[in-house]
Structure formats: C-alpha cells, structure tokens
Amino acid sequence: MSNDIVKKAIRTVVNIFLDSGVQTIPIYKEIYEEFEISYEGYITNEMIRETQYHIACYLDENHPHVTNEHMFHVNEVIAWWYRADRSCVYPHSYPKLDISDE
C-alpha cells in the first residue's frame, strides 16, 4: 500500500474531508464513496483505515477540547476497527503512513 498512487489517493481523500471542516471521523461508507469519485484503482480496507486514522489524528491535534482524554478520536477509530475484525489486534499507537508529497 505504500506506492505513490495510493498515497496520493489517500492524501486527496483526507484533504477533501479536512477542507470540508469535518468534526467527526467519517464512517467507512463515506470514505469509500469519496475514493470511488477520486480514485480509479482498487479500494482496500487499509486505504479506508489509513484515511480514518489521518482524520482522527488531525481531530485530536486540532480539537483537543472535545475531551480531557488524550487521543480520543484515535482510540475511537481503533475500537471501530477492532469491532469490525476481532482477529486483528491494533496497537494503541498505530503507525501513521507518511502521505506527504516528498
């Protein structure tokens, strides 16, 4: 999933949500629909998860007043993933894919 085309697609979808002023983590279906519009390749669960994680990190960094807990949105999205696939154990600190232009 680390090729430049996929990173660019993830960056594009993340920016769509951030530019729209998202205040909550988008659900799977919302992100999938944005990928359908902006990306012509195969959409994977990992792409959806990475997008949700980047948005959750953004919300935690820029809206800490939501809760007194640190990383509230990140914990929420990791809990979503665990409920969807209990065979995987997601670390508390999920490694964030570098989607920068560099």
Stockholm file with secondary structure:
# STOCKHOLM 1.0

chainA/1-102         MSNDIVKKAIRTVVNIFLDSGVQTIPIYKEIYEEFEISYEGYITNEMIRETQYHIACYLDENHPHVTNEHMFHVNEVIAWWYRADRSCVYPHSYPKLDISDE
#=GR chainA/1-102 SS CCSHHHHHHHHHHHHHHHHTTCCSCCCHHHHHHHHHHHCCSCCCHHHHHHHHHHHHHHHHHHCGGGCSSTTHHHHHHHHHHHHHCTTSCCCSSCCCCCCSCC
#=GC SS_cons         CCSHHHHHHHHHHHHHHHHTTCCSCCCHHHHHHHHHHHCCSCCCHHHHHHHHHHHHHHHHHHCGGGCSSTTHHHHHHHHHHHHHCTTSCCCSSCCCCCCSCC
//
